């Protein structure tokens, strides 16, 4: 196929720069709010492309970023892939040994690093042979004392003319590593065609469409699967970009929504739980906001209702690093348009329907297809043009995590009659008690519906008789009265769930540990609270999984 007709990223920026040259890109930085236009952004990407070429970057080389969400990081999103190099976004919240591993595994030539993250990167690079030969560019105009790094504004060229090469659509454009909760992180490469396909699918009405009248603010980090692809989708749609910068707190997020007129934002549930708590004590104007995308873990029903009460649609989405990442979005199908609110809510609580272009299967332990009845469980397998079929240099994982072209997601799901996916749990997190399954996710969402609960996580604790029993760990809200709170939560759960589903204990803690991508770290909870005495002997016989109820 001639190169000029291949599916690559460059046409998205060409369209934005030529059709919407005056549309803004706004960025919160250490130096304050900075803003410029698509036309200026186009020039800046050419300046960066010239600088990378002058530095000696060639087609296929990998460039790392160690950055928060801001305009300079966004400049690498188009400049690096469209010269034929590969953008490798590095999660700065990973432990040093994982950072060392992925820099070595990816063989990065150059790393762009935020000033605030330079000490962290310096710690990982200190006396680490994995960093031999790697140079650093700090994303500021003044440099940093933590690393021997060139300031970004000195690094980029003055030349705004660049002859962009014609690239093959199968040329690797991006790279991201899984968080590595059970061993070293696994690398996933994204070709131009994968990112192009993902962008086009998310632009459809059943994806996460972004148009030229939208103002898009990804709170999800740009180091986390390309901020769920939002920088590419927003550019393709000609939207205004707003980047919240380093470590945004609820006040920063609210300020940007109000001042920039944000219409679409996205983040993991903990981001929006923080906003909900902030709103209790502060005036918050969300009137410009049309939709909030929630992924990474399930959004509790109480969160969906909270945004509905403020005329903001919460769109539940699901995906994976291996999927570039969007796989499904909980849109209400046309046939349900006239259904009542509660019926629609039950669909919106699920992970939704697959975006156009993907196929999926759900299979039981024997590999048999699971019926679409909303009850039978099975593992979800997916395939499609933006789903990887292999990990980077990990043959053992390739053998275990793929079935031909099908990715084994590790998610245990049901599918209802309308085709809505509902993730019951991760295969490693589902609680198996007395031979029956208990969904930790479902219990968590139910507990977080209580007004005095800020966060909740449920894990399985070893039990001599029942194999595992659920234990709930709860972070009360700031103004909660914990006297009687555990009894209140249990009373609420009894109304909806059988006795054997109920947590054997509710433990109040100050904070739930988080993973490097902001999800609840159940592994850390299990490690910290593995004492069987938490639940041992606390399950009455009539609450056993095989008891009548």
ZIQUIRA-V425796 format. One record per residue. N is the residue number from 0. RES is the residue in three letters. SS is DSSP state (alpha for helix, beta for strand, coil for the rest). Layout:
n	res	ss
N	RES	SS
N	RES	SS
//
This chain:
n	res	ss
0	UNK	coil
1	UNK	coil
2	UNK	alpha
3	UNK	alpha
4	UNK	alpha
5	UNK	coil
6	UNK	coil
7	UNK	coil
8	UNK	coil
9	UNK	alpha
10	UNK	alpha
11	UNK	alpha
12	UNK	alpha
13	UNK	alpha
14	UNK	alpha
15	UNK	alpha
16	UNK	alpha
17	UNK	alpha
18	UNK	alpha
19	UNK	coil
20	UNK	coil
21	UNK	coil
22	UNK	coil
23	UNK	beta
24	UNK	beta
25	UNK	beta
26	UNK	beta
27	UNK	beta
28	UNK	beta
29	UNK	coil
30	UNK	coil
31	UNK	beta
32	UNK	beta
33	UNK	beta
34	UNK	beta
35	UNK	beta
36	UNK	beta
37	UNK	alpha
38	UNK	alpha
39	UNK	alpha
40	UNK	alpha
41	UNK	alpha
42	UNK	alpha
43	UNK	alpha
44	UNK	alpha
45	UNK	alpha
46	UNK	alpha
47	UNK	alpha
48	UNK	alpha
49	UNK	alpha
50	UNK	alpha
51	UNK	alpha
52	UNK	alpha
53	UNK	alpha
54	UNK	alpha
55	UNK	coil
56	UNK	coil
57	UNK	coil
58	UNK	coil
59	UNK	coil
60	UNK	coil
61	UNK	beta
62	UNK	beta
63	UNK	beta
64	UNK	beta
65	UNK	beta
66	UNK	coil
67	UNK	coil
68	UNK	beta
69	UNK	coil
70	UNK	alpha
71	UNK	alpha
72	UNK	alpha
73	UNK	alpha
74	UNK	alpha
75	UNK	alpha
76	UNK	alpha
77	UNK	alpha
78	UNK	alpha
79	UNK	alpha
80	UNK	alpha
81	UNK	alpha
82	UNK	coil
83	UNK	coil
84	UNK	coil
85	UNK	beta
86	UNK	beta
87	UNK	beta
88	UNK	beta
89	UNK	coil
90	UNK	coil
91	UNK	coil
92	UNK	coil
93	UNK	coil
94	UNK	coil
95	UNK	alpha
96	UNK	alpha
97	UNK	alpha
98	UNK	alpha
99	UNK	alpha
100	UNK	alpha
101	UNK	alpha
102	UNK	alpha
103	UNK	alpha
104	UNK	alpha
105	UNK	alpha
106	UNK	coil
107	UNK	coil
108	UNK	coil
109	UNK	beta
110	UNK	beta
111	UNK	beta
112	UNK	beta
113	UNK	coil
114	UNK	alpha
115	UNK	alpha
116	UNK	alpha
117	UNK	alpha
118	UNK	alpha
119	UNK	alpha
120	UNK	alpha
121	UNK	alpha
122	UNK	alpha
123	UNK	alpha
124	UNK	alpha
125	UNK	coil
126	UNK	coil
127	UNK	coil
128	UNK	alpha
129	UNK	alpha
130	UNK	alpha
131	UNK	coil
132	UNK	coil
133	UNK	coil
134	UNK	beta
135	UNK	beta
136	UNK	beta
137	UNK	beta
138	UNK	coil
139	UNK	coil
140	UNK	coil
141	UNK	coil
142	UNK	coil
143	UNK	coil
144	UNK	coil
145	UNK	coil
146	UNK	coil
147	UNK	coil
148	UNK	coil
149	UNK	beta
150	UNK	beta
151	UNK	alpha
152	UNK	alpha
153	UNK	alpha
154	UNK	alpha
155	UNK	coil
156	UNK	coil
157	UNK	coil
158	UNK	coil
159	UNK	coil
160	UNK	coil
161	UNK	coil
162	UNK	coil
163	UNK	coil
164	UNK	coil
165	UNK	coil
166	UNK	coil
167	UNK	coil
168	UNK	coil
169	UNK	coil
170	UNK	coil
171	UNK	beta
172	UNK	beta
173	UNK	beta
174	UNK	beta
175	UNK	beta
176	UNK	beta
177	UNK	coil
178	UNK	coil
179	UNK	coil
180	UNK	coil
181	UNK	coil
182	UNK	coil
183	UNK	coil
184	UNK	coil
185	UNK	coil
186	UNK	beta
187	UNK	beta
188	UNK	beta
189	UNK	beta
190	UNK	beta
191	UNK	alpha
192	UNK	alpha
193	UNK	alpha
194	UNK	alpha
195	UNK	alpha
196	UNK	alpha
197	UNK	alpha
198	UNK	alpha
199	UNK	alpha
200	UNK	alpha
201	UNK	alpha
202	UNK	coil
203	UNK	coil
204	UNK	coil
205	UNK	coil
206	UNK	coil
207	UNK	coil
208	UNK	coil
209	UNK	coil
210	UNK	coil
211	UNK	coil
212	UNK	coil
213	UNK	coil
214	UNK	beta
215	UNK	beta
216	UNK	beta
217	UNK	beta
218	UNK	coil
219	UNK	coil
220	UNK	coil
221	UNK	coil
222	UNK	coil
223	UNK	coil
224	UNK	alpha
225	UNK	alpha
226	UNK	alpha
227	UNK	alpha
228	UNK	coil
229	UNK	alpha
230	UNK	alpha
231	UNK	alpha
232	UNK	alpha
233	UNK	alpha
234	UNK	alpha
235	UNK	alpha
236	UNK	alpha
237	UNK	coil
238	UNK	coil
239	UNK	beta
240	UNK	beta
241	UNK	beta
242	UNK	beta
243	UNK	coil
244	UNK	beta
245	UNK	coil
246	UNK	coil
247	UNK	coil
248	UNK	coil
249	UNK	alpha
250	UNK	alpha
251	UNK	alpha
252	UNK	alpha
253	UNK	alpha
254	UNK	alpha
255	UNK	alpha
256	UNK	alpha
257	UNK	alpha
258	UNK	alpha
259	UNK	alpha
260	UNK	coil
261	UNK	coil
262	UNK	coil
263	UNK	beta
264	UNK	beta
265	UNK	beta
266	UNK	beta
267	UNK	beta
268	UNK	alpha
269	UNK	alpha
270	UNK	alpha
271	UNK	alpha
272	UNK	alpha
273	UNK	alpha
274	UNK	alpha
275	UNK	alpha
276	UNK	alpha
277	UNK	alpha
278	UNK	alpha
279	UNK	coil
280	UNK	coil
281	UNK	coil
282	UNK	coil
283	UNK	coil
284	UNK	coil
285	UNK	coil
286	UNK	coil
287	UNK	coil
288	UNK	coil
289	UNK	coil
290	UNK	beta
291	UNK	beta
292	UNK	beta
293	UNK	beta
294	UNK	beta
295	UNK	coil
296	UNK	coil
297	UNK	coil
298	UNK	coil
299	UNK	coil
300	UNK	alpha
301	UNK	alpha
302	UNK	alpha
303	UNK	alpha
304	UNK	alpha
305	UNK	alpha
306	UNK	alpha
307	UNK	alpha
308	UNK	coil
309	UNK	coil
310	UNK	coil
311	UNK	coil
312	UNK	beta
313	UNK	beta
314	UNK	beta
315	UNK	beta
316	UNK	beta
317	UNK	beta
318	UNK	beta
319	UNK	beta
320	UNK	alpha
321	UNK	alpha
322	UNK	alpha
323	UNK	coil
324	UNK	beta
325	UNK	beta
326	UNK	beta
327	UNK	beta
328	UNK	beta
329	UNK	coil
330	UNK	coil
331	UNK	coil
332	UNK	coil
333	UNK	alpha
334	UNK	alpha
335	UNK	alpha
336	UNK	coil
337	UNK	coil
338	UNK	coil
339	UNK	coil
340	UNK	alpha
341	UNK	alpha
342	UNK	alpha
343	UNK	alpha
344	UNK	alpha
345	UNK	alpha
346	UNK	alpha
347	UNK	alpha
348	UNK	coil
349	UNK	coil
350	UNK	coil
351	UNK	beta
352	UNK	beta
353	UNK	beta
354	UNK	coil
355	UNK	coil
356	UNK	coil
357	UNK	beta
358	UNK	beta
359	UNK	beta
360	UNK	beta
361	UNK	beta
362	UNK	beta
363	UNK	coil
364	UNK	coil
365	UNK	coil
366	UNK	coil
367	UNK	coil
368	UNK	beta
369	UNK	coil
370	UNK	coil
371	UNK	coil
372	UNK	coil
373	UNK	coil
374	UNK	coil
375	UNK	coil
376	UNK	coil
377	UNK	beta
378	UNK	beta
379	UNK	beta
380	UNK	beta
381	UNK	beta
382	UNK	beta
383	UNK	beta
384	UNK	coil
385	UNK	coil
386	UNK	coil
387	UNK	coil
388	UNK	coil
389	UNK	coil
390	UNK	coil
391	UNK	beta
392	UNK	coil
393	UNK	coil
394	UNK	alpha
395	UNK	alpha
396	UNK	alpha
397	UNK	alpha
398	UNK	alpha
399	UNK	alpha
400	UNK	alpha
401	UNK	beta
402	UNK	beta
403	UNK	coil
404	UNK	coil
405	UNK	beta
406	UNK	beta
407	UNK	beta
408	UNK	beta
409	UNK	beta
410	UNK	beta
411	UNK	beta
412	UNK	beta
413	UNK	beta
414	UNK	beta
415	UNK	coil
416	UNK	coil
417	UNK	coil
418	UNK	coil
419	UNK	coil
420	UNK	beta
421	UNK	beta
422	UNK	beta
423	UNK	beta
424	UNK	beta
425	UNK	beta
426	UNK	coil
427	UNK	coil
428	UNK	coil
429	UNK	coil
430	UNK	beta
431	UNK	beta
432	UNK	beta
433	UNK	coil
434	UNK	coil
435	UNK	beta
436	UNK	beta
437	UNK	beta
438	UNK	coil
439	UNK	alpha
440	UNK	alpha
441	UNK	alpha
442	UNK	alpha
443	UNK	alpha
444	UNK	alpha
445	UNK	alpha
446	UNK	alpha
447	UNK	coil
448	UNK	coil
449	UNK	coil
450	UNK	coil
451	UNK	coil
452	UNK	beta
453	UNK	beta
454	UNK	beta
455	UNK	beta
456	UNK	beta
457	UNK	beta
458	UNK	beta
459	UNK	beta
460	UNK	beta
461	UNK	beta
462	UNK	beta
463	UNK	coil
464	UNK	coil
465	UNK	coil
466	UNK	beta
467	UNK	beta
468	UNK	beta
469	UNK	beta
470	UNK	beta
471	UNK	beta
472	UNK	beta
473	UNK	beta
474	UNK	beta
475	UNK	beta
476	UNK	coil
477	UNK	coil
478	UNK	coil
479	UNK	coil
480	UNK	coil
481	UNK	coil
482	UNK	coil
483	UNK	coil
484	UNK	alpha
485	UNK	alpha
486	UNK	alpha
487	UNK	alpha
488	UNK	alpha
489	UNK	alpha
490	UNK	alpha
491	UNK	alpha
492	UNK	alpha
493	UNK	alpha
494	UNK	coil
495	UNK	coil
496	UNK	coil
497	UNK	coil
498	UNK	alpha
499	UNK	alpha
500	UNK	alpha
501	UNK	coil
502	UNK	coil
503	UNK	coil
504	UNK	beta
505	UNK	beta
506	UNK	beta
507	UNK	beta
508	UNK	coil
509	UNK	coil
510	UNK	coil
511	UNK	coil
512	UNK	coil
513	UNK	beta
514	UNK	coil
515	UNK	coil
516	UNK	coil
517	UNK	coil
518	UNK	coil
519	UNK	beta
520	UNK	coil
521	UNK	alpha
522	UNK	alpha
523	UNK	alpha
524	UNK	alpha
525	UNK	alpha
526	UNK	alpha
527	UNK	alpha
528	UNK	coil
529	UNK	coil
530	UNK	coil
531	UNK	alpha
532	UNK	alpha
533	UNK	alpha
534	UNK	coil
535	UNK	coil
536	UNK	coil
537	UNK	coil
538	UNK	coil
539	UNK	coil
540	UNK	alpha
541	UNK	alpha
542	UNK	alpha
543	UNK	coil
544	UNK	coil
545	UNK	coil
546	UNK	coil
547	UNK	coil
548	UNK	coil
//
